[in-house]
């Protein structure tokens, strides 16, 4: 056998890779079992337990969050949950960008909405352009969009140029919608969600395993993101109030601890605190309570652990009468540490009689992230319309030296300090931004003028009980198929050749799971079907080889020569059949979606691995045993196989007799 050394090395490397990636699934399942034991059926408690360990290094220097990302995921058909495709409201974006009552524009937009909802292979922008040019053959899109987008669309721009700009704006809005949805789902507490963009830029696929409140998820996903600019307090202005809430919350915590110590029913305590055990004062929930530091300034109240934010929110709501009526508290959008554990709390100041934001985000006309001069830190420039510029000048003039918080979807994305009054509506927001953070802030600011909501265009809900039934049925069918194959091969070729085939099948199964884990694939019911089919193909390859060996033995060749020629003569047939099936699988993977793609990917991996195990690894086993002077009397023939052959010959003779009848 040629290249024997290479095949051995390759098999060893592949084994180590599979063991490495499958180990994450084993470790992840262990922690999942611990979480189940801790939560005792309470999904919220389970999520809290896993979140508390998510940034802890628990295996080979990997955090639990990284481990869970690397383990083999189960599709919704196995685990249960909710599958949603949401579509961004592109029409809303175009209306905001045009800001016109032009009847032809509105007619083209309305027709496009209808066509898009019926289904079309073209994207929204393409359909809109086709409809507009049909309704108004001589119309120029520049006449509509150059008014509000004068910095990007000139009055002389062609329709092609305008469409390119519109595509960029829609992509920017889609990026922001993606980030907002991802943040909402993370805050919702979904374990291992799958969020990905589809081929159409305005559509997003969201898979949320374990969801038990579909209506709440629908409301969460379909709400429009709202951009706002808020004035802020310096925390030293609120020092007296923080001291008061700390004193009162400490008394409350002491009462809770006392009740817990004397009560035989711990539920009595938690019922009065929204299922939160509040046994610490307000300040004790903060790792860095800036308000407690002498001379503290700026809008940041302090830094609290993610699992303590609910307790902080509860205390702020319980003792809201302590603070001035215009105080609003909001959490930062991103964690401040690499372990994603701590978040900052900001003190915002309501404006006007509504005690709301100082300025709405719809005044923003453009935003752009760029690197400062001579390669300095990244910054984001922002432009407002005339009304916004006037109001912005008033706000920045009054808040000089303080911070203005940029709030999206209820979370503070940035709180830059106002250095001076800003005239003309052009501002530059600087900070220690990474390129990615600057890009995110650019999209956040752009969302103010777009306010692109999303709607659910497709939804599937799989109950957890149905998912468990699918797992059980899939597992049972797989085990039955495996046992039948094991018995059949041993009956057909004898115990030793049969067990070689069975060992190859087990290795094939191990390699398939390992490669799936390495690619972080999701296992679905169709995927299990693909795995079973690939095992059947592996058996077929072994049957071809063994039948060729039997033919060579029948021709009087020695066992070693028969085995060598059997593998050689069966190679081309196995390669052809496997290659054609893999090509079919590739086509399904490229053009298929969802279950079809899952089936195709698993089938491709399984067949590729089966070729390795059937053609090469089984031969290595035989050659090793022959070198040790073992297995010298194998016949690859049994009474069962002879009986099948006799039945087959009888059937052929009967068929020939029937055909010869007049």
Phi and psi in degrees as a GROMACS rama.xvg file:
@    title "Ramachandran Plot"
@    xaxis  label "Phi"
@    yaxis  label "Psi"
@TYPE xy
-79.285  154.502  UNK-2
57.3249  33.0353  UNK-3
-62.2567  -40.5567  UNK-4
-63.7677  -42.4858  UNK-5
-62.2397  -42.8404  UNK-6
-64.3405  -40.3237  UNK-7
-62.2393  -47.3456  UNK-8
-62.1913  -43.4321  UNK-9
-62.2588  -43.1533  UNK-10
-64.2468  -39.3453  UNK-11
-66.1388  -44.8984  UNK-12
-62.0918  -44.0772  UNK-13
-62.5502  -39.2012  UNK-14
-61.9592  -45.2989  UNK-15
-64.194  -40.7395  UNK-16
-62.3681  -44.7956  UNK-17
-64.8363  -41.6522  UNK-18
-61.4893  -41.7641  UNK-19
-61.3793  -50.1058  UNK-20
-75.1218  -33.8807  UNK-21
-69.4323  -25.8074  UNK-22
-62.5347  -30.2954  UNK-23
-65.5381  -37.5644  UNK-24
-65.5435  -40.9948  UNK-25
-63.3049  -48.0615  UNK-26
-64.3969  -42.912  UNK-27
-60.9724  -40.8098  UNK-28
-65.3611  -36.7235  UNK-29
-62.108  -44.924  UNK-30
-69.7444  -29.9145  UNK-31
-66.415  -38.6986  UNK-32
-66.2565  -39.6778  UNK-33
-62.476  -39.9783  UNK-34
-65.5494  -39.5272  UNK-35
-63.8114  -42.5188  UNK-36
-64.3347  -36.9497  UNK-37
-71.3884  -41.8786  UNK-38
-81.4812  -27.2799  UNK-39
53.4118  47.1227  UNK-40
93.253  -7.69176  UNK-41
-88.9688  109.009  UNK-42
-62.5659  -37.7129  UNK-43
-64.7763  -42.9775  UNK-44
-64.4519  -38.1068  UNK-45
-61.7951  -45.6004  UNK-46
-63.0177  -39.8062  UNK-47
-63.053  -40.3376  UNK-48
-63.5302  -46.6295  UNK-49
-67.2365  -37.9826  UNK-50
-64.2003  -36.3574  UNK-51
-66.1434  -24.7743  UNK-52
-104.55  -0.761978  UNK-53
-59.4203  -31.8763  UNK-54
-103.659  6.32624  UNK-55
-84.4973  137.274  UNK-56
-78.6901  113.986  UNK-57
-118.207  -11.2165  UNK-58
-159.728  118.902  UNK-59
52.562  33.8129  UNK-60
80.518  3.41665  UNK-61
-96.2681  142.561  UNK-62
-78.4164  163.394  UNK-63
-62.0192  -34.9154  UNK-64
-62.385  -43.8457  UNK-65
-66.355  -36.9471  UNK-66
-64.4806  -42.7768  UNK-67
-68.9716  -27.0388  UNK-68
-73.2508  -25.1044  UNK-69
-94.8078  -13.219  UNK-70
-76.4746  161.044  UNK-71
-67.4941  120.713  UNK-72
-85.6407  152.91  UNK-73
-102.323  134.35  UNK-74
-67.5573  166.969  UNK-75
-63.6765  -27.0954  UNK-76
-70.1575  -15.3893  UNK-77
-103.496  -34.0215  UNK-78
-102.523  -22.7112  UNK-79
85.6826  154.487  UNK-80
144.692  -150.872  UNK-81
-133.872  132.423  UNK-82
-116.153  122.466  UNK-83
-133.086  137.332  UNK-84
-111.938  120.045  UNK-85
-109.048  149.508  UNK-86
-122.901  127.34  UNK-87
-68.2985  143.667  UNK-88
-79.984  86.3866  UNK-89
-65.574  -33.4431  UNK-90
-60.0679  -37.9259  UNK-91
-65.294  -38.2372  UNK-92
-63.799  -46.7487  UNK-93
-64.2077  -38.4552  UNK-94
-62.1825  -42.1919  UNK-95
-66.4891  -37.5835  UNK-96
-72.5346  -33.6884  UNK-97
-83.0157  -45.3895  UNK-98
50.5549  55.6958  UNK-99
-140.984  158.216  UNK-100
-107.946  18.2744  UNK-101
-56.5861  121.43  UNK-102
-63.4558  -36.1938  UNK-103
-69.2449  -37.7244  UNK-104
-62.2497  -47.5196  UNK-105
-65.0948  -38.0194  UNK-106
-65.4597  -45.4719  UNK-107
-61.9275  -39.0812  UNK-108
-66.7549  -42.827  UNK-109
-65.2247  -43.2276  UNK-110
-63.2331  -37.105  UNK-111
-65.3181  -40.1592  UNK-112
-59.3733  -44.8793  UNK-113
-63.7853  -46.1325  UNK-114
-63.3935  -41.5294  UNK-115
-64.7664  -38.8039  UNK-116
-73.9957  -25.5099  UNK-117
-74.2433  -22.0406  UNK-118
107.368  128.773  UNK-119
-153.914  148.685  UNK-120
-76.1409  -17.3011  UNK-121
-90.2363  152.479  UNK-122
-79.876  173.913  UNK-123
-63.3405  -43.1208  UNK-124
-63.6991  -41.3329  UNK-125
-62.7818  -45.088  UNK-126
-62.4618  -41.5952  UNK-127
-62.617  -44.3803  UNK-128
-62.753  -43.3164  UNK-129
-60.8509  -43.6156  UNK-130
-67.8524  -41.0609  UNK-131
-65.9617  -43.097  UNK-132
-71.3865  -25.4461  UNK-133
-73.757  -42.0935  UNK-134
-70.9896  -38.7923  UNK-135
-131.344  82.3842  UNK-136
-56.5055  -31.8978  UNK-137
-97.9992  5.47775  UNK-138
-74.0299  148.144  UNK-139
-117.317  123.672  UNK-140
-62.0505  -25.7184  UNK-141
-62.5648  -31.8388  UNK-142
-64.3106  -25.6368  UNK-143
-89.7366  -44.6247  UNK-144
-94.9467  -13.7773  UNK-145
-72.1647  -17.5096  UNK-146
-70.2061  -49.2675  UNK-147
-94.3702  -11.834  UNK-148
-123.656  44.42  UNK-149
-61.3895  -26.0797  UNK-150
-76.3682  -14.4976  UNK-151
-124.72  -21.9996  UNK-152
-125.655  117.682  UNK-153
-89.4557  157.741  UNK-154
-60.5609  -22.298  UNK-155
-96.2233  4.92436  UNK-156
-65.5262  143.542  UNK-157
-77.3603  166.061  UNK-158
-62.7519  -35.1081  UNK-159
-61.0857  -44.2886  UNK-160
-65.8865  -40.6847  UNK-161
-65.2043  -42.074  UNK-162
-62.0626  -39.469  UNK-163
-61.2056  -41.9632  UNK-164
-64.7982  -41.9085  UNK-165
-63.013  -38.9765  UNK-166
-62.5882  -41.7036  UNK-167
-62.1459  -41.4845  UNK-168
-66.6657  -41.4732  UNK-169
-65.2513  -40.9103  UNK-170
-62.0317  -41.6486  UNK-171
-61.4674  -43.9841  UNK-172
-64.7824  -37.7983  UNK-173
-66.0929  -40.0061  UNK-174
-60.1225  -43.5466  UNK-175
-67.2131  -40.8772  UNK-176
-61.358  -40.5753  UNK-177
-60.9052  -46.6296  UNK-178
-64.8909  -41.084  UNK-179
-64.3286  -45.4392  UNK-180
-64.0625  -40.8474  UNK-181
-62.2085  -41.8995  UNK-182
-65.7544  -43.5306  UNK-183
-59.7274  -43.1913  UNK-184
-68.1557  -40.3208  UNK-185
-60.8546  -42.7135  UNK-186
-68.2607  -29.2488  UNK-187
-66.7426  -26.2877  UNK-188
95.6526  24.0642  UNK-189
-73.463  133.974  UNK-190
-84.9395  123.455  UNK-191
51.3728  58.8927  UNK-192
-74.0734  157.086  UNK-193
-117.805  115.104  UNK-194
-124.886  122.445  UNK-195
-149.01  149.17  UNK-196
-77.8181  144.924  UNK-197
-94.2238  -179.394  UNK-198
-59.0095  -39.713  UNK-199
-79.1879  124.748  UNK-200
-57.9589  -28.4156  UNK-201
-87.2749  2.37994  UNK-202
-114.427  141.759  UNK-203
-132.648  132.099  UNK-204
-95.9161  131.501  UNK-205
-129.054  122.581  UNK-206
-115.978  124.655  UNK-207
-126.194  95.3789  UNK-208
-69.3085  146.755  UNK-209
79.7265  6.48928  UNK-210
-71.5806  131.948  UNK-211
-119.682  -0.210909  UNK-212
-127.536  73.6856  UNK-213
-58.8088  -38.271  UNK-214
-65.0217  -39.6216  UNK-215
-64.559  -38.3093  UNK-216
-65.6454  -40.9386  UNK-217
-58.7982  -46.5653  UNK-218
-64.1443  -36.7204  UNK-219
-65.2789  -41.9894  UNK-220
-77.4587  -32.0907  UNK-221
-91.8836  -4.20471  UNK-222
-74.1762  140.251  UNK-223
-74.8352  142.313  UNK-224
-74.0601  139.87  UNK-225
-121.4  116.636  UNK-226
-91.4452  133.901  UNK-227
-141.601  151.815  UNK-228
-112.853  123.387  UNK-229
-116.842  142.521  UNK-230
-69.932  162.719  UNK-231
-132.893  160.052  UNK-232
-94.9101  147.776  UNK-233
-80.0716  131.622  UNK-234
-61.2486  -24.9537  UNK-235
-68.3879  -17.9453  UNK-236
-73.2079  -20.349  UNK-237
-109.121  14.1711  UNK-238
-56.1902  -43.3894  UNK-239
-61.5478  -41.7013  UNK-240
-69.5827  -37.32  UNK-241
-66.2087  -37.7545  UNK-242
-62.2089  -39.7186  UNK-243
-65.8985  -45.8652  UNK-244
-66.6382  -31.7115  UNK-245
-67.5717  -41.7158  UNK-246
-64.7563  -47.2105  UNK-247
-70.0047  -37.1398  UNK-248
-70.4483  -31.4876  UNK-249
-65.4888  -41.092  UNK-250
-64.0048  -40.4206  UNK-251
-65.358  -43.6336  UNK-252
-61.6216  -38.8513  UNK-253
-65.0307  -39.1901  UNK-254
-64.3883  -40.6357  UNK-255
-62.9612  -44.441  UNK-256
-63.196  -39.1522  UNK-257
-66.0326  -40.947  UNK-258
-64.9581  -39.6562  UNK-259
-65.9346  -32.6824  UNK-260
-74.6577  -30.2321  UNK-261
-100.442  -20.2138  UNK-262
-85.715  139.393  UNK-263
-87.4465  -11.3621  UNK-264
-116  98.7567  UNK-265
-65.3272  -20.4787  UNK-266
-64.8775  -26.7033  UNK-267
-60.8612  -35.1777  UNK-268
-73.3002  -46.7951  UNK-269
-70.7522  -26.5722  UNK-270
-63.51  -29.9986  UNK-271
-85.68  -1.96994  UNK-272
-129.237  31.0486  UNK-273
54.9455  42.4952  UNK-274
64.0146  22.124  UNK-275
-111.19  135.848  UNK-276
-93.132  100.785  UNK-277
-97.6395  94.2266  UNK-278
-116.713  19.202  UNK-279
-134.194  156.889  UNK-280
-75.6463  169.087  UNK-281
-55.7584  -48.8981  UNK-282
-66.644  -27.1622  UNK-283
-72.7109  -12.9864  UNK-284
-82.3088  -7.29135  UNK-285
-104.4  129.314  UNK-286
-70.9654  -35.1033  UNK-287
-133.079  88.5298  UNK-288
-82.9898  91.1016  UNK-289
-61.0534  -30.4719  UNK-290
-66.6819  -19.6919  UNK-291
-86.789  -6.78988  UNK-292
-89.7119  138.766  UNK-293
-64.2406  129.982  UNK-294
76.9242  13.702  UNK-295
-64.4209  142.402  UNK-296
-139.837  173.132  UNK-297
94.0198  169.712  UNK-298
-86.9671  -5.50873  UNK-299
-81.3501  119.843  UNK-300
-74.0592  -43.1151  UNK-301
171.923  -179.812  UNK-302
-117.537  124.545  UNK-303
-125.456  152.511  UNK-304
-67.9006  150.461  UNK-305
-54.9244  -41.4158  UNK-306
-73.7173  -10.5809  UNK-307
-99.312  -5.19569  UNK-308
-64.6557  -33.8386  UNK-309
-65.5523  -39.9342  UNK-310
-65.9322  -40.4969  UNK-311
-63.0258  -44.5561  UNK-312
-59.6844  -41.5237  UNK-313
-63.2069  -44.9816  UNK-314
-66.0406  -39.3568  UNK-315
-64.2145  -37.0911  UNK-316
-72.7395  -39.7132  UNK-317
-64.172  -37.7789  UNK-318
-113.939  34.141  UNK-319
-65.7048  -21.6044  UNK-320
-68.1654  -15.7154  UNK-321
-69.6857  -38.3747  UNK-322
-87.5667  160.548  UNK-323
-57.8606  153.47  UNK-324
-65.9558  -20.1331  UNK-325
-95.1046  6.93362  UNK-326
-82.2834  131.379  UNK-327
-129.163  137.512  UNK-328
-111.357  128.966  UNK-329
-133.609  144.369  UNK-330
-87.1788  153.314  UNK-331
-68.9472  153.627  UNK-332
-72.4322  -41.1063  UNK-333
-113.695  147.443  UNK-334
-66.33  154.547  UNK-335
-96.326  -4.7683  UNK-336
-122.015  160.594  UNK-337
-67.7584  -23.988  UNK-338
-82.7082  -1.92576  UNK-339
56.5498  47.573  UNK-340
-111.021  -36.4052  UNK-341
-113.166  140.024  UNK-342
-126.845  149.642  UNK-343
-94.7801  142.75  UNK-344
-104.992  130.532  UNK-345
-109.286  145.9  UNK-346
-102.987  109.18  UNK-347
-99.4883  158.009  UNK-348
-120.036  116.818  UNK-349
-67.3003  149.956  UNK-350
-118.698  143.08  UNK-351
73.69  -170.809  UNK-352
-68.4309  -28.1754  UNK-353
-79.4726  -12.1746  UNK-354
50.952  45.8347  UNK-355
-112.946  -154.376  UNK-356
-67.6102  152.669  UNK-357
-73.9811  -25.945  UNK-358
-156.775  138.211  UNK-359
-85.1606  155.801  UNK-360
-75.986  -9.06722  UNK-361
-71.7374  -5.65533  UNK-362
-82.2466  -11.2399  UNK-363
-75.9413  126.028  UNK-364
-100.282  -26.4891  UNK-365
-163.239  156.073  UNK-366
-148.705  147.488  UNK-367
-149.628  128.554  UNK-368
-89.5136  135.009  UNK-369
-155.009  159.909  UNK-370
-88.6271  139.627  UNK-371
-65.1087  178.452  UNK-372
-64.0936  143.666  UNK-373
57.7916  38.3221  UNK-374
69.4614  26.747  UNK-375
-76.9777  -169.2  UNK-376
-62.5435  157.168  UNK-377
-73.3714  146.961  UNK-378
-143.763  164.573  UNK-379
-123.522  122.694  UNK-380
-93.9772  146.558  UNK-381
-136.709  138.011  UNK-382
-122.654  137.875  UNK-383
-117.724  161.51  UNK-384
-74.7902  178.615  UNK-385
-62.6409  -42.6668  UNK-386
-64.7309  -42.8737  UNK-387
-66.7104  -37.0269  UNK-388
-62.6762  -41.4717  UNK-389
-64.3343  -46.8293  UNK-390
-66.4834  -37.4335  UNK-391
-63.8388  -38.6636  UNK-392
-63.3512  -41.0086  UNK-393
-64.8978  -44.7348  UNK-394
-65.0378  -50.218  UNK-395
-65.9205  -31.824  UNK-396
-65.6857  -40.3035  UNK-397
-77.6875  -27.3815  UNK-398
-103.916  21.2041  UNK-399
-55.1735  129.183  UNK-400
90.5026  -10.9857  UNK-401
-106.046  179.973  UNK-402
-104.659  149.425  UNK-403
-113.113  122.081  UNK-404
-88.7999  133.089  UNK-405
-98.5991  112.909  UNK-406
-116.689  126.731  UNK-407
-128.223  127.117  UNK-408
59.3394  29.0479  UNK-409
86.2312  5.54265  UNK-410
-124.955  144.031  UNK-411
-83.1301  117.467  UNK-412
-89.0416  -31.1105  UNK-413
-162.851  153.218  UNK-414
-140.332  70.3249  UNK-415
-69.0789  151.209  UNK-416
-86.1356  137.419  UNK-417
-82.5515  116.59  UNK-418
-85.9886  -30.4818  UNK-419
-162.863  166.84  UNK-420
-61.5334  134.521  UNK-421
-110.574  114.569  UNK-422
-98.3155  155.529  UNK-423
82.3042  -4.7357  UNK-424
77.2522  8.57601  UNK-425
-105.568  121.607  UNK-426
-129.315  156.696  UNK-427
-126.86  123.105  UNK-428
-103.71  114.127  UNK-429
-112.53  159.032  UNK-430
173.138  -176.243  UNK-431
-85.4753  64.0107  UNK-432
-84.917  140.116  UNK-433
-81.9309  163.706  UNK-434
-55.2228  -37.9564  UNK-435
-67.973  -41.8624  UNK-436
-65.8063  -39.0465  UNK-437
-64.4508  -40.3631  UNK-438
-64.2571  -40.1001  UNK-439
-62.4585  -43.5468  UNK-440
-65.3548  -36.6774  UNK-441
-58.4379  -46.6504  UNK-442
-66.0884  -35.714  UNK-443
-61.8413  -46.7685  UNK-444
-66.464  -37.3256  UNK-445
-66.4996  -28.9663  UNK-446
-65.81  -19.5887  UNK-447
-62.7982  -40.1833  UNK-448
-83.1239  -18.6924  UNK-449
-96.5213  -46.0447  UNK-450
46.6983  51.7547  UNK-451
-78.867  110.055  UNK-452
-78.9855  174.73  UNK-453
-128.982  155.272  UNK-454
-130.461  150.324  UNK-455
-82.2077  121.327  UNK-456
-103.05  -17.4882  UNK-457
-153.553  139.788  UNK-458
-148.474  134.054  UNK-459
-134.55  130.825  UNK-460
-118.181  124.991  UNK-461
-114.984  119.649  UNK-462
-67.9702  150.726  UNK-463
-62.0594  -33.4887  UNK-464
-67.1234  -40.525  UNK-465
-63.5376  -39.3671  UNK-466
-62.4506  -42.0777  UNK-467
-65.46  -39.1938  UNK-468
-62.2626  -39.6113  UNK-469
-64.5569  -41.6921  UNK-470
-61.1548  -47.2332  UNK-471
-63.0394  -47.7888  UNK-472
-63.9688  -41.5712  UNK-473
-63.8151  -41.1802  UNK-474
-66.3873  -44.1054  UNK-475
-62.4712  -45.1163  UNK-476
-63.2349  -37.7209  UNK-477
-67.3921  -44.4731  UNK-478
-63.7529  -43.2735  UNK-479
-61.4795  -44.9821  UNK-480
-61.031  -40.0972  UNK-481
-67.2382  -43.9398  UNK-482
-64.2943  -43.5541  UNK-483
-61.2166  -42.2604  UNK-484
-63.4499  -42.404  UNK-485
-60.674  -48.0694  UNK-486
-64.8712  -43.2964  UNK-487
-61.663  -44.5769  UNK-488
-66.2858  -37.7637  UNK-489
-68.1402  -39.1365  UNK-490
-67.1502  -32.9284  UNK-491
-79.341  -38.5529  UNK-492
-123.601  -0.117806  UNK-493
102.293  168.1  UNK-494
-64.1901  -49.9574  UNK-495
-66.8948  -55.7343  UNK-496
-60.085  -36.5886  UNK-497
-63.3572  -41.3443  UNK-498
-71.596  -28.3957  UNK-499
-63.8315  -44.3885  UNK-500
-63.1153  -44.0318  UNK-501
-64.4956  -38.5517  UNK-502
-63.1537  -39.1353  UNK-503
-63.8626  -36.9359  UNK-504
-65.6207  -41.1556  UNK-505
-65.3287  -41.7285  UNK-506
-64.5972  -38.4869  UNK-507
-60.2524  -43.5687  UNK-508
-63.1792  -42.8579  UNK-509
-63.0393  -46.5925  UNK-510
-63.3162  -40.2432  UNK-511
-62.0145  -46.8142  UNK-512
-63.3618  -39.6117  UNK-513
-63.9755  -42.4184  UNK-514
-67.758  -39.0867  UNK-515
-59.6746  -42.02  UNK-516
-66.1707  -39.6223  UNK-517
-63.12  -35.9402  UNK-518
-88.0737  3.27169  UNK-519
53.2668  43.1781  UNK-520
-78.9423  161.271  UNK-521
-104.87  128.115  UNK-522
-88.6559  126.277  UNK-523
-123.963  173.149  UNK-524
-59.174  -46.4958  UNK-525
-60.0912  -32.2081  UNK-526
-63.8475  -40.8596  UNK-527
-63.3206  -39.2937  UNK-528
-61.7508  -40.7877  UNK-529
-63.6255  -36.2257  UNK-530
-66.912  -42.0104  UNK-531
-64.5142  -40.9204  UNK-532
-64.1422  -39.0584  UNK-533
-66.5093  -34.2173  UNK-534
-66.2064  -38.7763  UNK-535
-63.4787  -39.0151  UNK-536
-64.8273  -35.5213  UNK-537
-65.9996  -40.5373  UNK-538
-62.8013  -40.9999  UNK-539
-59.5484  -42.3016  UNK-540
-63.2354  -43.1339  UNK-541
-66.6573  -35.8323  UNK-542
-64.2179  -43.1345  UNK-543
-58.764  -45.1705  UNK-544
-63.8268  -47.8164  UNK-545
-67.8999  -34.8851  UNK-546
-66.9267  -37.0085  UNK-547
-66.4218  -37.3702  UNK-548
-63.6533  -42.7704  UNK-549
-60.8257  -39.6894  UNK-550
-63.9676  -41.4575  UNK-551
-67.4126  -36.7772  UNK-552
-65.2605  -39.6241  UNK-553
-64.7143  -24.5258  UNK-554
-83.6347  4.55368  UNK-555
91.4861  10.8722  UNK-556
-80.2219  156.529  UNK-557
-68.1051  163.812  UNK-558
-61.0843  -45.8863  UNK-559
-65.9969  -40.195  UNK-560
-69.5649  -38.5614  UNK-561
-64.3093  -40.0388  UNK-562
-66.884  -42.4237  UNK-563
-62.852  -46.6548  UNK-564
-71.1273  -32.5072  UNK-565
-62.5099  -46.44  UNK-566
-64.909  -40.8505  UNK-567
-65.0231  -44.5008  UNK-568
-75.3147  -24.6615  UNK-569
-86.0006  -13.8735  UNK-570
-58.4114  -48.5555  UNK-571
-64.9586  -40.3038  UNK-572
-64.5851  -41.935  UNK-573
-65.758  -43.9827  UNK-574
-61.0582  -44.6572  UNK-575
-62.5801  -47.2612  UNK-576
-66.3856  -42.0812  UNK-577
-67.6832  -39.9568  UNK-578
-65.2204  -42.9752  UNK-579
-65.1485  -37.6878  UNK-580
-68.0847  -39.1204  UNK-581
-64.4905  -40.7061  UNK-582
-60.8388  -42.6741  UNK-583
-60.6836  -42.7316  UNK-584
-63.0056  -39.4065  UNK-585
-62.7283  -42.1928  UNK-586
-62.4291  -43.2377  UNK-587
-63.279  -39.1447  UNK-588
-67.7493  -34.88  UNK-589
-74.0019  -46.0898  UNK-590
-98.4107  -13.8996  UNK-591
-88.6866  164.033  UNK-592
-134.096  161.14  UNK-593
57.4143  -127.102  UNK-594
-59.4463  -37.125  UNK-595
-63.0827  -43.7033  UNK-596
-65.8735  -39.97  UNK-597
-61.619  -41.9973  UNK-598
-61.8705  -45.0646  UNK-599
-64.8787  -45.2784  UNK-600
-62.6813  -44.9061  UNK-601
-64.6384  -38.9175  UNK-602
-64.6892  -43.6435  UNK-603
-61.6309  -46.9265  UNK-604
-63.1883  -46.0049  UNK-605
-62.7459  -42.8714  UNK-606
-69.3253  -40.195  UNK-607
-60.6578  -42.5439  UNK-608
-70.3201  -37.529  UNK-609
-63.4975  -33.93  UNK-610
-62.8224  -41.7498  UNK-611
-63.6138  -48.0722  UNK-612
-71.2742  -41.5611  UNK-613
-74.4009  -42.9664  UNK-614
-85.3898  -34.8173  UNK-615
-110.971  -50.4843  UNK-616
-68.8398  -40.0983  UNK-617
-63.7146  -36.6504  UNK-618
-66.7949  -37.762  UNK-619
-60.1188  -37.9282  UNK-620
-64.3906  -46.7316  UNK-621
-61.8816  -45.7804  UNK-622
-65.5898  -35.6724  UNK-623
-63.9826  -43.5915  UNK-624
-68.153  -36.5961  UNK-625
-65.641  -38.3117  UNK-626
-63.8211  -27.7367  UNK-627
-91.0704  10.5509  UNK-628
59.7184  37.7618  UNK-629
-113.129  165.211  UNK-630
54.6329  42.064  UNK-631
-84.054  -10.3805  UNK-632
-118.953  27.0958  UNK-633
-69.3587  140.437  UNK-634
-115.881  -15.6876  UNK-635
55.9913  26.854  UNK-636
-139.028  141.048  UNK-637
-138.037  168.777  UNK-638
-63.3541  -33.6046  UNK-639
-65.2015  -44.2035  UNK-640
-68.4302  -36.2368  UNK-641
-66.1881  -38.2509  UNK-642
-63.9896  -41.8331  UNK-643
-62.7818  -40.566  UNK-644
-64.6224  -40.8217  UNK-645
-65.3892  -41.892  UNK-646
-62.2621  -40.7333  UNK-647
-63.5383  -43.7614  UNK-648
-64.5476  -39.2485  UNK-649
-63.1298  -39.4201  UNK-650
-64.1524  -40.348  UNK-651
-64.433  -42.26  UNK-652
-63.5348  -41.0647  UNK-653
-64.6572  -40.1576  UNK-654
-64.1672  -40.3159  UNK-655
-65.4607  -38.5293  UNK-656
-65.2554  -41.1036  UNK-657
-64.2109  -40.9889  UNK-658
-67.4271  -27.922  UNK-659
-81.0346  -10.3035  UNK-660
-66.8497  143.577  UNK-661
